[in-house]
Amino acid sequence: MAETKAPNKNAEQLITEHLDIWTTAIEQKSSSGRGSSKKFSLHGIKKLRELILELAVRGKLVSQDPNDEPASVLLERIADEKAQLVKDKKIKKPKAQPAISEDEKPFELPKGWAWSRLQDIGHDLGQKAPDSEFTYIDVGSINKELGFVSEPNILKGEDAPSRARKIVKENTVIYSTIRPYLLNIAVIDKEFQPEPIASTAFAIIHPLSGLNSSYIYRYLRAPTFIGYVESVQTGVAYPAINDKQFFAGIIPIPPTKEQKRIVTKVDELMDLCDALEAQTENSIAAHQTLVEVLLDALLQAPEQNATSEQATVQFQQNWQRLSEHFDTLFTTTASIDTLKQTILQLAVMGKLVPQNPVDEPAGKLLERIAAEKAQLIKDKKIKKQKPLPEILDEEKLYELPSGWVWSRFGDLFKSFSNGLYKPSKFYTDEGVISLRMYNIQNGYIDFAGAKRVEVESNELAQFILEPNDLLINRVNSKELVGKTAIIPKSEEPLVYESMNMRAKPFIEHLSAQYLNLFMMTKAAQNFISSFAKEAVGQASINQGQVSSIIIPLPPFKEQQRIVTKIDELMTLCDQLKARLTNAQTTKLYLTDAIVENSIN
């Protein structure tokens, strides 16, 4: 038997040699806004899948066998077959395509392979308007990850949409030419009953004899063909290619037997990628669960009847257990975010900084605030507010340290007011900065992309923001509504729009920063989620609901100590996250470099 030519490097070697890179090159997704619950993308495994496909269609995945019939002979035979189909009027004669130039060929082919235009390896099956019950295959019917039709609809002829026109049958390859980056590609893998009809959004290839549908499908997903599509598609927000552009694309054709070997090997390696992906996701989930369990232990109430000294010992033991494994626990963005949330919660439970018995109790603080508020009402500087209900024992989330007290949020503020309504047509290059919901980011005001509006003098007086005002987002998605930020000092006037509300705290007696960090805790977010009303994808809260939130209030000096400690610890967390991000960026670049090097 003749010797076979092996590929440059065994694909399994590529996977095993760089296993750590494939499984640890993880790309973080933005945590703002709505969308997938997954906050990460397994970039390494994604690139590995692309590499497998690219090696496959370059002839580097399986061995060539010189006994295989060359692809040039196969192409001659299918050209004759296609000519016969045209002669028999079974298909229309396609327009002649130019010969493939050397400049079009993206890489050199192995011996026995040949280049062909997609138009020349198959044909379509015509079109018809359904006049009876049919199986409708549209883009939504495709399982694009596995490449088959999974959820077609059965429709009556009279209910057929205008796009239901293209005839398909078993072994037909369909390719969505609208938003091709979504890779809605499939092989019709069985006979459908009633008759299947596909949307005109698909380009249709029914392969001629000797061409493997599954090989064609894999080539259409390979980076080389994706690059070709990106070079010819039109449109930015809604890119597309037309059938002419699609069928002008070129495809490397291996011998028929090698096509089958390639498909088998690709399937085998994709199964391995599936296993790696599942293992990596399970490992990430297990790691996050461990982090949450250990951090939750810090937040647990002390055992019943435990003295304050015993509670302190219990907390210190839990902290010691955590700190011994700090370097191995906080190695992901999610774990650091969980640590940040735990730090905030520890702060408002009185566990972050020590209490000082000489501090004025928070109860005295509330008395002074109530007296000052009464005087402001008497002087007609603020309006009298509806009394807030007394805080019941069952509302209190946990036992507070000595000197702390529970308070309604509304009792700590002089006033709440909704913002200025100015449609976007009022935005100008002049005027004053008008803060929108997008400017509230992670407890701070982000001025990036801030808009300006022209306001009348009375509007400016009513809606001007002052340093230490609390800006609260009152209309947004369920996950984002209720986000807050402290207004910083500004050299120019700031106003705020109607999607937000402003709360003015008694800053002579309170730390606005402490109030803001409380609103960032899970406890505050739970309050907001419990009363936020949803309609058409938006959630809203009102002044009365925000006023009813209960907040654990420390003595004023302890508030300041907490804010200082939070700033210190959050800075450390951000530094930790920055180092992690830099390390991950290096791994992403390394992954891309390995893929590029393996191909070339």
ABEGO torsion letter per residue (X at the ends): XBBBBBBABBAAAAAAAAAAAAAABBBBBBABEBEBABABBBAAAAAAAAAAAAAAAAGAABBBBAABBBAAAAAAAAAAAAAAAAAAGABBBBBBBBBBBAAABABBBBBGBBBBBAAAABBBAEBBBBABBBBBBBAAABBAAAGBBABBBBBBAAABBAABABBBBBGBBBBBABGAAAGBBBBBABBBOBBBBBBAABBBBBBBBGBBAAAAAAAAABAAAAAAAAAABBEAABBBBBAAAAAABBBBBBBAAAAAAAAAAAAAAAAAAAAAAAAAAAAAAAAAAAAAAAAAAAABBBBBGBBAAAAAAAAAAAAAAAAAAAAAABABAAAAAAAAAAAAAAAAAGAABBBBAABBBAAAAAAAAAAAAAAAAAAGABBBBBBBBBBBAAABABBBBBGBBBBBAAAABABBBBBBBBBAAABBABEBBBBBAAABBGGBBBABGBBBBBBBAAAAAAABBBBGBBBBBABBBAAABGBBBBBBBBABBBBBBAABBBBBBBAAABBAAAAAAAAABAAAAAAAAAABBBBGGBBBBBAAAAAABBBBBBBAAAAAAAAAAAAAAAAAAAAAAAAAAAAAAAAAAAAAAAAAAAAX
